[in-house]
Amino acid sequence: MFGSRIRLLCCGLGWGLCCAGLTQETSGDTLVIRLHKEKVLLYEPLVVEVTLNLEEPFRRTVDDPHEADRQLHRLRRRLYAVLKDADDEALCKGLIGCLAFTPTEEPTSEFEDTGLAFLQSPNRKGGFLHSERTGTYTLVVRDRERGMESNAVPITIVAPRGEEVGAAEVFTQNSAKVARAIIEPGAQGSVVPSLARLASEFPETPYGKYAIASLALRHFEVTMAEHNIKGGAAVWSPIAAELRKAASRFTGRHPLREKVLLDLATAYAYAGDIVKSREAANALVSDFPNSKSTKEATQLLNELRRKRASDAPE
């Protein structure tokens, strides 16, 4: 019944948002950004909400393949978060992952999504190296392909203290793989022990919270591969409990919360708990109204309604 669920793909991530400045306009399109938090811990992923405003509305096209591809290309953006100093000099950057502007059925010019970025120090060898900069800076988002730059927002990066120090050491081991595992939980591989240690020993640190969510998402995928939609409550209730715990670690429109809520609604449905499945799906629809996840959650809600109708006594 729920086998039609489409997995959300992660590409390249509620709340009291930081104040945004003026947008820099280039070629008619503009980018406006807001930050989930104006103060973050060193190595912590940056959660950036990006609004893309198109000079000409996006129009879905079905009868002209060339025009359809051109319209979709307008939404495909390779965006970087760039840290700047007081002299407006770029210091380091990070590709924004988990961000994809979702095509609409009706013409519109405004698209929003939230992504995750790990700031990296320049590395001539092309490897991943976490930025070690702390202090107060400004952050912008750049679309290098189209020569666009967003408004600048203030951000303060602070050094780990107390138990955060030990957590940071674990978090930055195999840093490239850990970063990828957070953005794409299915690619955890050899860093599962590190994530498990963060989740068990440092659950209240930002690093531990990301590990908890990443592991919960991975366990959902593994269980799906092993059992598909079968197994009932015996298989899916423990997965739902883990996802519920992960969802509580983040607030508002955080991209990992979005993915966790989608998996949570699905896990509850597979476990046969229709009420809790509907609660998770409704939370997703409410907080992420224009995302791909919401379309899947809406489909799931419709299936739950049909099931309820078919199970009702005549």
Wavefront OBJ file of the C-alpha trace (Angstrom):
o trace
v 0.000 0.000 0.000
v 2.810 2.383 0.843
v 5.302 0.989 -1.641
v 4.952 3.999 -3.912
v 6.929 6.192 -1.492
v 9.771 7.917 -3.313
v 13.043 8.330 -1.439
v 14.241 11.891 -1.001
v 17.599 12.369 -2.686
v 20.210 14.626 -1.080
v 22.251 16.794 -3.435
v 25.174 18.721 -2.724
v 19.540 21.784 4.254
v 12.370 27.083 12.053
v 12.873 29.244 13.951
v 14.094 32.696 14.943
v 15.977 33.665 11.822
v 18.850 36.098 11.724
v 18.282 39.467 10.133
v 19.065 39.654 6.430
v 20.551 42.626 4.611
v 20.034 43.871 1.095
v 20.277 41.544 -1.871
v 22.878 42.002 -4.581
v 21.147 41.795 -7.953
v 22.755 40.086 -10.955
v 21.114 39.472 -14.347
v 17.658 39.977 -12.887
v 17.672 36.915 -10.590
v 18.482 37.398 -6.900
v 19.430 35.308 -3.884
v 18.359 36.116 -0.324
v 19.685 34.105 2.618
v 18.910 33.678 6.298
v 20.769 31.635 8.889
v 19.303 29.117 11.294
v 21.678 30.399 13.992
v 23.858 33.496 14.082
v 26.339 31.785 16.440
v 27.685 28.318 15.602
v 30.311 25.985 16.952
v 33.533 25.420 15.049
v 33.072 22.580 12.500
v 29.288 22.686 12.970
v 27.362 22.568 9.678
v 25.892 25.895 8.660
v 22.146 25.793 8.089
v 21.272 28.309 5.392
v 17.813 29.145 4.080
v 18.061 30.357 0.499
v 15.346 32.178 -1.424
v 15.788 32.330 -5.189
v 13.853 35.105 -6.929
v 13.640 34.722 -10.701
v 13.299 37.759 -12.936
v 10.935 35.781 -15.177
v 8.557 33.221 -13.605
v 9.350 29.532 -13.846
v 6.850 27.759 -16.076
v 6.508 23.995 -16.179
v 6.500 22.823 -19.803
v 5.513 19.356 -20.992
v 5.103 19.695 -24.762
v 8.536 21.139 -25.574
v 11.457 19.036 -24.212
v 14.046 21.721 -24.934
v 12.069 24.423 -23.132
v 11.245 22.040 -20.285
v 14.941 21.364 -19.729
v 15.723 25.078 -19.924
v 13.137 25.845 -17.275
v 14.466 23.132 -14.955
v 18.021 24.342 -15.491
v 16.975 27.711 -14.086
v 16.285 25.981 -10.757
v 19.433 23.863 -10.692
v 21.936 25.862 -8.678
v 25.377 24.958 -7.410
v 25.625 27.273 -4.431
v 28.482 27.985 -2.047
v 28.451 29.537 1.414
v 31.351 32.004 1.597
v 32.813 33.438 4.794
v 34.092 37.016 4.544
v 36.145 39.266 6.813
v 35.571 42.921 7.690
v 37.295 43.977 4.441
v 34.869 41.876 2.371
v 37.613 39.395 1.501
v 36.588 35.746 1.051
v 38.295 33.517 3.624
v 36.792 30.082 3.079
v 33.741 28.454 1.542
v 31.613 25.341 1.529
v 29.302 23.779 -1.041
v 25.691 23.843 0.155
v 24.215 20.355 0.214
v 20.674 19.037 0.748
v 19.297 21.994 -1.205
v 17.130 21.704 -4.299
v 14.511 24.147 -5.544
v 11.356 22.185 -6.299
v 9.547 22.842 -9.619
v 5.973 24.075 -9.250
v 2.895 23.297 -11.290
v 1.881 26.942 -11.505
v 4.124 29.797 -12.730
v 6.047 31.434 -9.890
v 9.177 33.488 -9.372
v 10.079 32.638 -5.760
v 11.637 29.391 -4.578
v 12.914 28.491 -1.112
v 14.923 25.687 0.374
v 17.357 25.116 3.219
v 20.786 23.527 2.916
v 23.841 22.497 4.909
v 27.392 23.714 4.348
v 30.714 22.765 5.925
v 33.196 25.612 5.708
v 36.512 24.381 4.340
v 39.974 25.911 4.381
v 41.722 26.261 1.016
v 43.417 22.969 0.186
v 45.626 22.902 -2.879
v 45.524 19.106 -2.983
v 41.778 19.189 -3.427
v 40.975 17.343 -0.206
v 38.451 18.173 2.509
v 39.835 20.283 5.344
v 37.585 21.899 7.948
v 38.037 25.623 8.410
v 39.663 26.449 11.751
v 38.505 30.075 11.848
v 36.705 31.442 14.889
v 35.408 34.964 15.376
v 32.733 37.229 13.901
v 32.351 37.435 10.133
v 29.757 37.841 7.422
v 28.376 35.070 5.248
v 27.125 35.219 1.666
v 25.934 32.604 -0.807
v 27.380 32.581 -4.304
v 26.177 31.094 -7.565
v 29.464 31.111 -9.466
v 27.960 29.784 -12.687
v 25.622 32.758 -12.963
v 27.786 35.354 -11.219
v 25.305 35.908 -8.380
v 25.895 36.783 -4.745
v 23.353 37.032 -1.952
v 22.960 39.530 0.836
v 25.517 39.302 3.648
v 24.471 38.108 7.123
v 26.516 38.219 10.331
v 27.820 35.002 11.832
v 29.958 34.194 14.873
v 31.984 30.981 15.072
v 33.101 29.891 18.533
v 35.610 27.259 19.674
v 34.460 24.061 21.415
v 34.459 24.037 25.212
v 34.019 21.334 27.848
v 32.679 18.083 26.450
v 32.461 19.726 23.041
v 36.235 19.422 22.720
v 36.191 15.627 22.820
v 33.161 15.523 20.560
v 34.867 17.802 18.048
v 37.886 15.479 17.919
v 35.672 12.516 17.040
v 33.604 14.602 14.619
v 36.635 15.729 12.637
v 38.200 12.289 12.300
v 37.702 11.144 8.691
v 36.167 14.587 8.268
v 35.225 14.244 4.592
v 33.361 10.991 5.202
v 31.635 12.315 8.311
v 30.485 15.424 6.428
v 29.155 13.311 3.576
v 27.412 10.954 6.018
v 25.507 13.883 7.518
v 24.456 15.247 4.137
v 23.844 11.806 2.636
v 23.169 9.228 5.411
v 23.272 6.292 3.011
v 26.997 6.921 2.469
v 28.152 6.364 6.052
v 30.227 3.229 5.579
v 33.365 3.228 7.714
v 32.354 6.229 9.860
v 29.413 4.473 11.545
v 31.534 3.758 14.678
v 32.444 7.453 14.955
v 28.815 8.501 14.565
v 27.714 5.892 17.114
v 30.290 7.172 19.603
v 29.147 10.758 19.125
v 25.509 9.730 19.588
v 26.192 7.746 22.778
v 28.920 9.820 24.492
v 28.130 13.369 23.345
v 24.381 13.421 22.565
v 23.823 17.008 23.772
v 26.559 18.566 21.645
v 25.779 19.809 18.120
v 28.063 17.094 16.746
v 26.180 14.412 18.673
v 22.808 15.685 17.492
v 23.867 15.412 13.867
v 25.189 11.908 14.501
v 21.885 10.849 16.095
v 19.901 12.072 13.096
v 22.312 10.615 10.549
v 22.256 7.178 12.185
v 18.451 7.179 12.444
v 18.139 7.992 8.744
v 20.626 5.277 7.870
v 18.807 2.686 10.006
v 15.585 3.544 8.170
v 17.286 2.927 4.806
v 18.853 -0.347 5.969
v 15.535 -1.584 7.337
v 13.776 -0.609 4.125
v 16.322 -2.575 2.105
v 15.903 -5.642 4.317
v 12.143 -5.629 4.887
v 10.623 -3.230 2.369
v 7.177 -2.325 3.749
v 6.743 -5.612 5.621
v 7.372 -6.564 9.227
v 4.678 -4.505 10.943
v 5.175 -3.057 14.398
v 7.850 -5.578 15.377
v 10.190 -4.232 12.696
v 9.127 -0.624 12.265
v 8.187 0.584 15.758
v 11.836 0.614 16.959
v 12.835 2.524 13.824
v 10.046 5.036 14.427
v 11.176 5.508 18.035
v 14.729 6.236 16.898
v 13.526 8.688 14.263
v 11.264 10.433 16.770
v 14.260 10.936 19.050
v 16.256 12.319 16.119
v 13.448 14.705 15.138
v 13.471 16.208 18.626
v 17.117 17.258 18.227
v 16.280 19.963 15.690
v 13.684 22.699 15.436
v 11.877 24.506 12.659
v 12.922 24.207 9.047
v 16.146 22.303 9.532
v 16.897 20.078 6.504
v 17.680 16.998 8.607
v 14.426 17.452 10.513
v 12.649 17.496 7.169
v 14.143 14.166 6.133
v 13.604 12.638 9.575
v 9.926 13.652 9.627
v 9.348 12.071 6.227
v 10.942 8.799 7.322
v 9.116 9.000 10.664
v 5.716 9.318 8.993
v 6.566 6.380 6.766
v 7.912 4.195 9.586
v 4.774 4.761 11.657
v 2.633 3.887 8.643
v 4.542 0.635 8.118
v 4.187 -0.095 11.850
v 0.431 0.349 11.563
v 0.237 3.449 13.775
v -1.869 5.632 11.498
v -2.459 8.394 14.063
v 1.249 9.041 14.692
v 2.017 8.702 11.001
v -0.508 11.423 10.248
v 0.968 13.648 13.007
v 4.459 13.430 11.524
v 3.205 13.995 7.991
v 1.143 17.000 9.068
v 4.187 18.515 10.812
v 6.148 18.102 7.605
v 3.444 19.668 5.459
v 3.121 22.565 7.900
v 6.832 23.395 8.269
v 8.073 22.518 4.757
v 5.167 23.459 2.481
v 7.082 23.670 -0.803
v 9.494 20.747 -0.553
v 9.688 17.398 -2.311
v 9.239 15.772 1.086
v 5.898 17.496 1.480
v 4.683 16.070 -1.818
v 5.595 12.597 -0.581
v 4.002 13.276 2.806
v 0.828 14.491 1.093
v 0.749 11.320 -0.958
v 1.205 9.306 2.223
v -1.629 11.177 3.947
v -3.918 10.487 0.992
v -3.061 6.792 1.197
v -3.789 6.811 4.934
v -7.169 8.424 4.286
v -8.006 5.829 1.648
v -6.979 3.056 4.015
v -9.130 4.509 6.776
v -12.087 4.740 4.416
v -11.645 1.180 3.166
v -11.289 -0.182 6.718
v -14.384 1.638 8.017
v -17.380 -0.634 8.727
v -20.263 -0.310 6.357
l 1 2 3 4 5 6 7 8 9 10 11 12
l 14 15 16 17 18 19 20 21 22 23 24 25 26 27 28 29 30 31 32 33 34 35 36 37 38 39 40 41 42 43 44 45 46 47 48 49 50 51 52 53 54 55 56 57 58 59 60 61 62 63 64 65 66 67 68 69 70 71 72 73 74 75 76 77 78 79 80 81 82 83 84 85 86 87 88 89 90 91 92 93 94 95 96 97 98 99 100 101 102 103 104 105 106 107 108 109 110 111 112 113 114 115 116 117 118 119 120 121 122 123 124 125 126 127 128 129 130 131 132 133 134 135 136 137 138 139 140 141 142 143 144 145 146 147 148 149 150 151 152 153 154 155 156 157 158 159 160 161 162 163 164 165 166 167 168 169 170 171 172 173 174 175 176 177 178 179 180 181 182 183 184 185 186 187 188 189 190 191 192 193 194 195 196 197 198 199 200 201 202 203 204 205 206 207 208 209 210 211 212 213 214 215 216 217 218 219 220 221 222 223 224 225 226 227 228 229 230 231 232 233 234 235 236 237 238 239 240 241 242 243 244 245 246 247 248 249 250 251 252 253 254 255 256 257 258 259 260 261 262 263 264 265 266 267 268 269 270 271 272 273 274 275 276 277 278 279 280 281 282 283 284 285 286 287 288 289 290 291 292 293 294 295 296 297 298 299 300 301 302 303 304 305 306 307 308 309 310 311 312 313 314
